[in-house]
């Protein structure tokens, strides 16, 4: 069941206007900063928000004129919204019952789905007796038990701790791979998107700013948000051969040969810091001032201002040796071979 949608929703101080597609069996992840319009998109698809303009077509059938319960869409909300007074079995059976399936048949369907998600021994438990990962699987089973034509997931792993999230992500990936319809996943976590989705759609300020597979998005970010998401320094300028001149006049030497408007990107790990101007005058070097120092995995992330604001990753030992702290003046360098330019 392929999705073809154009969603236009206007609210005070915000407007969503995007085109969205998804193929049968495809998982599309929506990413973007807070307030970008991701959840608005999901609610519009589900029929919980009225479109001001546009359309929603699923397998050739217009959904936007239909009420939410008529759309045959399964939804897993961020907080799961399980009925606290019902058992896991009755929570999952609720969907089929709403479609007027006889009670015994609905409960058989619920039992089958709870078995599929590994909860056959938890059918009589109430939501308060379930772990976060178990509750997430009950919510997924409830959504799938209605035999939906499309699945909408709103931050389905956000409420889980790190260990549970790891295990549940792997299980969810298997269930999504077996689902024949289109899946739209909203997440703030790039790892969830990379592990679960076939394609990423980046939304900012109610507009799609970039779309593609994970390899394309991570290799060629096109906005500051995406660059931060994938951990790259990103700039835009005008290229003449291997030299890219930024709007403020700073020039970067790159590994490529381009002409015209380009993006320039390199990882923080490519930036080297020195107490004094380095010998040999590397082609990309400039004075900088440390603004913040923070932990970033096994390294320290150093934010610097100067002719070229930049993030650098250094080892704790190097940070101590250089005396890196806010206000410290250093020299930054990056090799031309580490700098990639690509068309804007």
N, C-alpha and C positions, 0 to 999 in steps of 0.2 A: 504494500500500500504506500504509494509515493505521496509526499506532501509538497504542495505548491501553495505558498502563502505570501501575501503582501499585507503587512499589519501596520495600520495607522491608528494610533491612540493618542488623543490630546488631553492633557491634564494641566491644571494651573501650574505654570512654571516649568513644564516638561512636555515633550512630544516624542513619541516613538514612531518611526517610519522606516521599516525594514522589509526587505524581501528575504524569504527563508525557504529553502528546499531540503528535502531528505528523501532518500531512496529506500525501498524495502530492505529491511535488515541493517540499515545504516544507523550508526550512533553519531549524532551531531552534538557537540558540546558548545554551549554559549558561555563565553568568558567576557569579563569586563569589570571595571571598577564599580564600587558601590554607587547605586543610582543611575547606572548606565541604561537600564531597561530590560535586564535579563528576566526577572520575575514577572514584569509586565508582559513580556512576550509569552511566557508560559501561561499566565492567567488569560491572556487573549485567546491563545490556542484552545484552552480548556473551556472557553465560553464564560469565564467568570468576570471578564471585562468586555464590554461592547466595543466593537470596532467603530471608529469614526469614519474610516474609509478603508478600502482594500477588500481582501477575500481570503478564505481558507478553503483549500480544496484537497481532499484526501482520496486518492485512487479515483479521481474524476468526479467525486461527489462534493458539492458545496456544503461546508459545515457551518459557516458563519450565521446562516439564518436559524440554525437549530439551537435548542436549549442544551445546556451542558450534559444532561442525562441522556440526550439523544445522540451524542457524538461518538459513542463507543471509544472513549479515550481513557486509558488508565493513568492515574496520577499518584505519585509518591511525594508527599510534602516533606519539607525539611524536618518538622517535628513529628512526622508520621501520622498524627491525628487518629490513632487507634482509639476505639471506644473503650474507656476504662472499665466499664461494667460487663463487657463481653469477653469470653474466652478467645484465645487465638483462633480456634476453629470457627466460632461465630463471627469474629471480625472478618475473616476471609470469606465466609459464606454470605456476608451482608451484601456484597456486590451482586452475585447471582440472584439473591432473593429480590433485590430491587428491580431486576429484570423479569420478575415473576416466575423464576425457576422454582419448582416445588421444593419444600424444605429439605426433604431427604436427599434429593439430587444435589441441592446446593451444598449440603454438608459433605456429601461424597466428593464433590469437586474441591471443596476446601481441604479435605483430608489429603487428596491427591497432591494439591499444590504445597501444602505444608510438608509433605513427604519429599517433594522435589527440592525444596529449599532446606532440607535437613532438619526439620522441626517436628518430625512424626511423634516424638516423645513429649512434645510441649503443647499439644492441642488443647488441653484443658486449662492451661495457665492464663491468668489475666495479665494485661500489659505491665502492671507493676511488678510482676514476678519474672519478667523477662529482662535479659541484659540488653544493652543498646543495640548490639549486633543482631540479636534475636528479634527485637522489635522492628528493626529495619527489614528483616527478611519476611516478617509477617505482613508489613505494609506492602512490600513488593508482591508477595503472594496474593494479597487482597486486590491489588491493581491488575494482576495477570489473570485472576480467576474469572474476570468478566469477559475474557477473550477480546481484549481491546484491539483496535486497528492501529493505534498509535500509543506510545508510552511517553509520559512527561515526568521527569525526575528533577525535583527542586532541591539541590544540595543534599542528596540522599545520604552522604557520609559525614556531613558536618558535625553531627551531634556525637560522634564516636571518638573514643580516645585513640591514641596513635597505634597501639597494638591491635585493637579491634578493627580499626580502619583498614589496616593492612590486610587482615584476613577477609574482611567483608568485601573489600574492593575486588579481591581475586574471585570470590564467589559471585559477586554481581557481574563481573565480566563474563563469566560463563553463562549466566542467565540471559544477559543481553545478546550474547552471540546466538542463542537459541531462539530469540524472539523474531518472528518473521516480519513484523511491522517496523515502521520508522520510530526511532527514539530520539527525543530532545532532552539533553542533560544540561542543567544549569549548575555551575560550580565556580567557586573562587580558587580552588586548588588546582594549579597547573598539572600536578602529578595525577590527580584524578582524571583530568581531561586527556592527558597523554596516554594513560593506561586503559581508559574505557572507550574513548571516542575514535571514530574513523576520520572525522573532519572537525576542525575548530572554526567557530565563527566568533570574531571579536567585535563586541558592541561597546561604543562609547557615545555618551550623550544622545542615546536613542537612535544611533545610526550604526550600520555595519562598516567597520574601518578596515577589516582584513579577514580573509577566509582562505582556508587551505588545509592540507594535511599537516601533521605535527612537524615533519621535516622542513616544509616550506616556511611555516610560521617561525620556527626557532632559528632558521638560517637567515631569514630576511624580514625582521620586524619592521613595521612601518609607522609605529607611534611610540611615544615614550612609555606608555603603559605596557605595550607588548615587549618592548626592550627590557623593562624592569622585570617583567614576568619570566623572560627567558635568560635574564642575567647578562645583558650586553649594554655597553655604552653606545648610544645612538645619536647621530647628528645628521643634518641635511645641509647640502651645499652644492656648489657648481664645480663640475669636474672638467679639467683640461688635461687629458692624458692621465698620468698617475697622481696628479696634484688636485686636491679638492679644497676649494676656498669656502669657508663657512661665512654666514651673514655678517659676522663681526670682523671679518678680514683674516682670521686665523686660518693657516693652510696646513693640511695634513697630506703627507705622502702615503699613498696606498700601494697595494700589490697589483692593482689592476690598471686598465687603460680604458677610461670612459670619457664621454663628452656630455655636457649638459647637466640637468638636475639629477642628483643622486642622493642616496642615503649612504652613510658611512658607519660601520659597526666594528667593535672589537670587544673582547671580554675583559672584565676587570683583572683577570689573572695575567693579561698581556702587558699591564702597566707596571713598570719598574720605578721605584722611588729611590732617590739619592739625597744625601745630606748637602752635597754641593753639586755644581754643574758637572755632569759626567765628562770624562775625557773622550775625545773623538767626536764630540758634538753630534750625537745621533740625529738623523733627519727629522724625527718627531720628538722634540724635547721642549719643555717650557717650565717656568717657575710656578709653583702652586702652594696653596696654604691649606692645611688640614682643617676641616670643619667638624667632622664627627668620626668616631672610631666605634665599631660595633662588631660583635661576634657574628661570623657567617660560616657555619659549618666548622671545619677544622682551621679555617683562616680567620683573619680580621678584615672586615670591609672598611676601607678608608675613603671617605668622601672629601673631595678637594675642590676648592675654587681657584680661579686664575684665568689666564687667557683661554683655557679649555677646561671647563668644569668636568670632572671625571670621577669615576669610582675605581678604586684599586684594591685588589686582594693581596695581602701579604701574610707571611707566617708570624705568629706571636713573637718568635725570636727576632725577626727582622724589625718588627714594630718597636721592640725594646731597644735594639741596637740603634735605631734611628731616632728614638725618643718621640715617637708619633703620638701627638695629643693635639686637641683643638688649639689652633693658633700657630702650630709649628710650620715653618717655611721649609720647603723641600723642592727638589727638581723631579719632574715626572718625565718618563720616556716611554715610547711604544714603537716597536719595530714596524717598518713599512710592510713587512711580510705578514704581520698580524692584523692589518687593517684591510677590511673588505669594503668595496664600494659596489653598489648595485642601483639600478635605475629607480628613480622616485616615481 
